[in-house]
Amino acid sequence: MMVRIKELQRRLDQTLGKPGSYLAGIDKVGNVKHMTVGARLYRVEQQLGSLEKKLDSVISIITVLAQNQQVGIKSEENA
């Protein structure tokens, strides 16, 4: 039974990270706070939202550049 518990704990540590490896900061009293799984998930979601905005910007820039290149090619063909 103990082996199963240790194996489950090892798998959780591998998936979620070891307890204490993610620190959220310091509370009002000065104690170090550990991040909960929910807080870590929220942080990942925020980072994904930021990444999505950056990707949208990159796609917009690439679209504008592609349109400008097509306009340049068409004007060279007409000249």
URFEN-V847276 format. One line per field, one symbol per residue. ss: DSSP state (2 for helix, 1 for strand, 0 for the rest). Layout:
ss = ???
This chain:
ss = 0222222222222222000000111100000111002222222222222222222222222222222222222222220
